[in-house]
Amino acid sequence: MIDFEPDHDLQRRIDAYRIVARQIMRPISREYDENEHARPTKFYELMWAGRAQAGLEVGPDKGARSNRMRTLFTILAAEELSWGDVGLFLQIPNPGLGGAAVMAAGTPQQKERFLKRFSEGNPKWAAMAITEPGCGSDSAAITTTARREGDHWVINGTKIFCTGGKMAAELSEGFVVVWATVDKNAGRAGIKPFVVEHHTPGMSVVRVENKLGIRVSDTAALVFEDCKIPLDNVLGSPEVKPEGGFKDAMATFDATRPIVAAMAIGVGRAALDFVRDFLSERNMEIRYGLSPQRLTAIERDFMEMEVQLKAARLLAWRAAWLLDNGQRNSLEASMAKAKAGLAVTQITQKAVELLGPLGYSRAYLLEKWMRDAKINDIFEGTQQINLLIIARRILGYSSKDLN
Ligand SMILES: Cc1cc2nc3c(=O)[nH]c(=O)nc-3n(C[C@H](O)[C@H](O)[C@H](O)COP(=O)(O)OP(=O)(O)OC[C@H]3O[C@@H](n4cnc5c(N)ncnc54)[C@H](O)[C@@H]3O)c2cc1C
């Protein structure tokens, strides 16, 4: 039986995150929204210093819990911290998507080699670069190349919208996992993940984007020009096999989509809590248990928002639980991501609507959460792409049959 009830230890950690979210993240949330490319260095350092106690320490054998709780624990933390500020959550020093790719595709030695650094030294970030100017949803169309030359790979291409790209490539001893093709004729099978270490000559950050939401999170464009990396920086096998290295990209998303769903849920919960408190201060309590005819329109709206959020949360928990228990979760990960992305977009818009001009005002964070929400419907597979994946899995179609 699946039991999501947190035990004493887990509850203690969730409570600690709640304090960080409320007392450390919320007070600086607006400041880093207004000053888009400013870096919250004090916040980084604090989170890095406290990561072991908080159970955020990562690495092949790290984490507060056993592997059987790893993802579930991460998504509980993601929800709490994203309630504080989802952009700041994304900027916490950590292996991020790059680390997830190492975990999904790397050999045990590579996991040790690339992830060990996250439990020692100065704050570090890792990022993952799939998206290019000509490909995002259709990631099989990647044009960045990795050419073998003697005892090196040589990478050439342009990657855009890489979360944490600048922190990983230039501002820490991190790395970027770059997806590139070793054989264009092989299609998806030829696409492989390569670890490019920080400050590798030939890799440059050419831009950091200005964005609608999650403005504190660095989103970089990177160019690779004859960028030489060691042969054993290809994650997993360099061989081109029919089942392909591309399945590792999908395995990476199976691990990270539940986390993105949890981030969305944190933002949605922030908006709901705000509306509830706002109404309560005006002596308007949500009356549960009444028949629908006796509820006010606001109460009905509020309850509908709550239902959507809870449904998304249960999907995210289930997707995480399956992964932690060694079961395939591609369907559930996409369901959680699609549901949570849509729910939080609608919840935050409705919350702004319910408060009218106050919702739209910068005096409150509600308008910011509405802007922060939308990204959850875009990165790591858009709403439409996740719905496609769900349809394929339920109907038993391949990506060729249904696209
Ligand atoms: C802030 C931010 C951070 C990001 N971080 C990263 C990162 O760390 N690493 C990374 O590699 N990428 C990252 N991305 C890129 C993101 O994953 C892509 O933007 C996303 O996958 C969409 O790809 P695209 O931009 O090429 O849009 P397109 O694929 O061109 O999509 C445009 C629209 O068409 C729809 N669409 C496309 N194909 C279909 C289809 N077959 N059926 C129905 N609808 C379809 C999409 O849903 C979307 O609405 C980030 C993006 C942003 C904005």
The ligand as a MOL file (V3000), in Angstrom:
LIG
                    3D

  0  0  0     0  0            999 V3000
M  V30 BEGIN CTAB
M  V30 COUNTS 53 58 0 0 0
M  V30 BEGIN ATOM
M  V30 1 C 12.9300 29.7840 -18.1270 0
M  V30 2 C 13.2470 28.5950 -18.9750 0
M  V30 3 C 14.1550 27.6590 -18.5140 0
M  V30 4 C 14.5020 26.5550 -19.3110 0
M  V30 5 N 15.4470 25.6720 -18.8540 0
M  V30 6 C 15.9100 24.7040 -19.7090 0
M  V30 7 C 17.0170 23.8870 -19.3480 0
M  V30 8 O 17.5370 23.9500 -18.2350 0
M  V30 9 N 17.5190 23.0310 -20.2760 0
M  V30 10 C 16.9590 22.9150 -21.5260 0
M  V30 11 O 17.4640 22.1210 -22.3230 0
M  V30 12 N 15.8750 23.6550 -21.8840 0
M  V30 13 C 15.3510 24.5510 -21.0180 0
M  V30 14 N 14.2880 25.3460 -21.3880 0
M  V30 15 C 13.6950 25.1830 -22.7160 0
M  V30 16 C 12.3420 24.5080 -22.6720 0
M  V30 17 O 12.4700 23.1740 -22.2260 0
M  V30 18 C 11.7530 24.6160 -24.0860 0
M  V30 19 O 11.4600 25.9790 -24.3130 0
M  V30 20 C 10.5140 23.7940 -24.2370 0
M  V30 21 O 10.8530 22.4240 -24.2540 0
M  V30 22 C 9.7560 24.1110 -25.5370 0
M  V30 23 O 10.5990 23.9900 -26.6380 0
M  V30 24 P 10.6950 25.1790 -27.7170 0
M  V30 25 O 11.1230 26.3980 -26.9820 0
M  V30 26 O 11.5320 24.7440 -28.8380 0
M  V30 27 O 9.2160 25.4160 -28.2130 0
M  V30 28 P 8.4540 24.6030 -29.3430 0
M  V30 29 O 8.7800 23.1700 -29.2810 0
M  V30 30 O 8.6750 25.3030 -30.6400 0
M  V30 31 O 6.9530 24.8110 -28.8600 0
M  V30 32 C 6.1700 25.9850 -29.1410 0
M  V30 33 C 4.7110 25.6190 -28.8510 0
M  V30 34 O 4.3040 24.5480 -29.7430 0
M  V30 35 C 3.8040 23.4570 -28.9720 0
M  V30 36 N 4.1520 22.1950 -29.6350 0
M  V30 37 C 5.3770 21.8170 -30.0830 0
M  V30 38 N 5.3050 20.5790 -30.6210 0
M  V30 39 C 4.0260 20.1710 -30.4920 0
M  V30 40 C 3.3290 18.9830 -30.8520 0
M  V30 41 N 3.9490 17.9630 -31.4320 0
M  V30 42 N 2.0010 18.9220 -30.5640 0
M  V30 43 C 1.3580 19.9560 -29.9620 0
M  V30 44 N 1.9680 21.0910 -29.6030 0
M  V30 45 C 3.2820 21.2110 -29.8710 0
M  V30 46 C 4.4830 23.5800 -27.6240 0
M  V30 47 O 3.7420 22.9170 -26.6150 0
M  V30 48 C 4.5040 25.0890 -27.4400 0
M  V30 49 O 3.2670 25.5250 -26.9510 0
M  V30 50 C 13.8920 26.4040 -20.5800 0
M  V30 51 C 12.9480 27.3430 -21.0290 0
M  V30 52 C 12.6280 28.4240 -20.2480 0
M  V30 53 C 11.6290 29.4320 -20.7700 0
M  V30 END ATOM
M  V30 BEGIN BOND
M  V30 1 1 1 2
M  V30 2 1 2 3
M  V30 3 2 2 52
M  V30 4 2 3 4
M  V30 5 1 4 5
M  V30 6 1 4 50
M  V30 7 2 5 6
M  V30 8 1 6 7
M  V30 9 1 6 13
M  V30 10 2 7 8
M  V30 11 1 7 9
M  V30 12 1 9 10
M  V30 13 2 10 11
M  V30 14 1 10 12
M  V30 15 2 12 13
M  V30 16 1 13 14
M  V30 17 1 14 15
M  V30 18 1 14 50
M  V30 19 1 15 16
M  V30 20 1 16 17
M  V30 21 1 16 18
M  V30 22 1 18 19
M  V30 23 1 18 20
M  V30 24 1 20 21
M  V30 25 1 20 22
M  V30 26 1 22 23
M  V30 27 1 23 24
M  V30 28 2 24 25
M  V30 29 1 24 26
M  V30 30 1 24 27
M  V30 31 1 27 28
M  V30 32 2 28 29
M  V30 33 1 28 30
M  V30 34 1 28 31
M  V30 35 1 31 32
M  V30 36 1 32 33
M  V30 37 1 33 34
M  V30 38 1 33 48
M  V30 39 1 34 35
M  V30 40 1 35 36
M  V30 41 1 35 46
M  V30 42 1 36 37
M  V30 43 1 36 45
M  V30 44 2 37 38
M  V30 45 1 38 39
M  V30 46 1 39 40
M  V30 47 2 39 45
M  V30 48 1 40 41
M  V30 49 2 40 42
M  V30 50 1 42 43
M  V30 51 2 43 44
M  V30 52 1 44 45
M  V30 53 1 46 47
M  V30 54 1 46 48
M  V30 55 1 48 49
M  V30 56 2 50 51
M  V30 57 1 51 52
M  V30 58 1 52 53
M  V30 END BOND
M  V30 END CTAB
M  END
